Amino acid sequence: MNNYETVFILTPVLSDAQMKEAVEKIKNVLTSQKAEIVNEENWGLRKLAYPISKKTTGFYQLIEFKAEPTVVDVLETQFRRDERVLRFLTFRQDKFAAEYAIKRRNLKIVPPPEPTRREHHKIVKDVLPIEEIEVDIELDTENKEV
């Protein structure tokens, strides 16, 4: 079995349910061919480098899987038949790409959520209490020209 990675772009006119249905259909093709899905990533709606079928955006999806070489032909045939798929690319990972993919999967860092306005105000208030701030203002009234 070889390690494969496929990235495909779905048309942006799909609803979330239709997009998930299209991805499930592709995953079902893989599992019916006895492929093992290793990783799946939804990259979301992104701008295309150039218009495809008069569309400037598309839903990007990545699937990593282990399968026999004959599975790729079946998968690409399904991509060509599905009108919701704008573009696709499937390639076999060499040992270095497979190691990198494992590292990338293990290093997924989820950024903390942005604080709300009230939480931000509380954080600032806790860090700089108003009572402890000393204001040292010297008024220079002698050198003022009126």
C-alpha positions as CSV (number, residue, x, y, z in Angstrom):
1,M,0.0,0.0,0.0
2,N,1.2,3.5,-0.9
3,N,0.5,6.8,0.9
4,Y,-1.5,9.2,-1.3
5,E,-2.7,12.7,-0.9
6,T,-5.5,14.3,-2.9
7,V,-6.6,17.9,-2.9
8,F,-9.8,18.9,-4.7
9,I,-11.7,22.1,-5.2
10,L,-15.5,22.1,-5.0
11,T,-17.7,24.8,-6.6
12,P,-18.5,27.7,-4.3
13,V,-22.3,27.7,-5.0
14,L,-22.8,24.6,-2.8
15,S,-24.4,24.9,0.6
16,D,-22.6,23.4,3.6
17,A,-24.8,20.3,3.5
18,Q,-24.1,19.8,-0.2
19,M,-20.4,20.3,0.3
20,K,-20.3,17.7,3.1
21,E,-22.3,15.3,0.9
22,A,-19.8,15.7,-1.9
23,V,-16.9,15.0,0.4
24,E,-18.6,12.0,1.9
25,K,-19.2,10.6,-1.6
26,I,-15.5,10.8,-2.3
27,K,-14.6,9.2,1.0
28,N,-17.1,6.4,0.3
29,V,-15.4,5.8,-3.0
30,L,-12.1,5.4,-1.1
31,T,-13.5,3.1,1.6
32,S,-15.3,1.0,-0.9
33,Q,-12.0,0.3,-2.6
34,K,-10.5,-0.7,0.7
35,A,-8.4,2.4,1.2
36,E,-7.6,3.6,4.7
37,I,-8.3,7.3,5.2
38,V,-5.5,8.7,7.3
39,N,-6.3,12.4,7.5
40,E,-8.9,14.8,6.2
41,E,-8.7,18.6,6.3
42,N,-11.3,21.2,5.2
43,W,-9.4,24.3,4.1
44,G,-12.6,26.2,3.5
45,L,-13.6,28.8,0.9
46,R,-10.5,30.2,-0.7
47,K,-9.8,32.5,-3.7
48,L,-8.6,30.7,-6.8
49,A,-5.4,31.8,-8.6
50,Y,-7.4,32.2,-11.8
51,P,-11.1,31.8,-12.8
52,I,-12.3,28.3,-13.4
53,S,-15.7,28.0,-15.1
54,K,-16.3,31.7,-14.3
55,K,-15.8,31.0,-10.6
56,T,-13.2,32.9,-8.6
57,T,-13.5,31.0,-5.3
58,G,-13.8,27.3,-4.3
59,F,-14.0,25.0,-1.3
60,Y,-10.7,23.3,-0.8
61,Q,-10.5,19.8,0.7
62,L,-7.5,17.6,1.5
63,I,-7.6,13.8,2.1
64,E,-4.6,11.6,2.9
65,F,-5.1,7.9,2.4
66,K,-3.3,4.6,2.1
67,A,-4.3,2.5,-0.9
68,E,-3.3,0.3,-3.8
69,P,-2.3,2.1,-7.0
70,T,-5.5,1.0,-8.8
71,V,-7.6,3.0,-6.4
72,V,-6.3,6.3,-7.8
73,D,-7.8,5.5,-11.2
74,V,-11.2,4.9,-9.7
75,L,-11.0,8.0,-7.6
76,E,-10.0,10.3,-10.5
77,T,-12.7,8.8,-12.6
78,Q,-15.2,9.8,-9.9
79,F,-13.7,13.3,-9.7
80,R,-14.2,13.7,-13.5
81,R,-17.8,12.5,-13.3
82,D,-18.8,14.8,-10.5
83,E,-19.7,18.3,-11.8
84,R,-19.3,19.8,-8.3
85,V,-15.5,19.2,-8.5
86,L,-13.7,22.1,-10.3
87,R,-10.1,20.7,-10.0
88,F,-8.3,17.8,-8.3
89,L,-4.7,16.6,-7.8
90,T,-3.7,13.2,-6.4
91,F,-0.1,12.2,-5.9
92,R,1.8,9.4,-4.2
93,Q,3.9,10.6,-1.2
94,D,7.5,9.5,-1.0
95,K,8.9,8.7,2.4
96,F,10.0,12.3,3.1
97,A,6.5,13.7,2.2
98,A,4.9,11.0,4.4
99,E,7.1,11.9,7.4
100,Y,6.4,15.6,6.8
101,A,2.6,14.9,6.7
102,I,2.8,13.1,10.0
103,K,4.7,16.0,11.6
104,R,2.3,18.5,10.2
105,R,-0.7,16.5,11.6
106,N,0.9,16.3,15.0
107,L,1.8,19.9,15.2
108,K,-1.7,21.4,14.5
109,I,-1.9,24.3,17.0
110,V,-5.3,25.7,17.5
111,P,-5.0,29.4,18.3
112,P,-6.9,30.5,21.4
113,P,-10.2,32.3,20.8
114,E,-10.1,36.1,20.7
115,P,-11.3,37.7,23.9
116,T,-14.6,39.5,23.8
117,R,-14.7,43.2,24.5
118,R,-15.7,42.6,28.1
119,E,-13.0,40.0,28.7
120,H,-10.4,42.3,27.0
121,H,-11.4,45.2,29.3
122,K,-11.1,42.9,32.3
123,I,-7.6,41.7,31.2
124,V,-6.4,45.3,30.8
125,K,-7.9,46.3,34.1
126,D,-6.2,43.4,35.9
127,V,-2.8,44.2,34.3
128,L,-2.8,47.9,34.9
129,P,-4.9,48.8,38.0
130,I,-5.8,52.4,37.9
131,E,-4.9,53.1,41.6
132,E,-1.3,52.1,41.0
133,I,-0.6,54.3,38.0
134,E,1.3,57.4,39.1
135,V,0.9,60.4,36.9
136,D,3.8,62.8,36.9
137,I,2.9,65.9,35.0
138,E,4.9,69.1,35.3
139,L,3.3,72.2,34.1
140,D,5.7,74.7,32.7
141,T,3.8,77.9,33.2
142,E,6.7,80.3,33.3
143,N,7.8,79.9,29.7
144,K,4.4,80.2,28.1
145,E,4.0,82.9,25.5
146,V,0.6,84.2,25.0
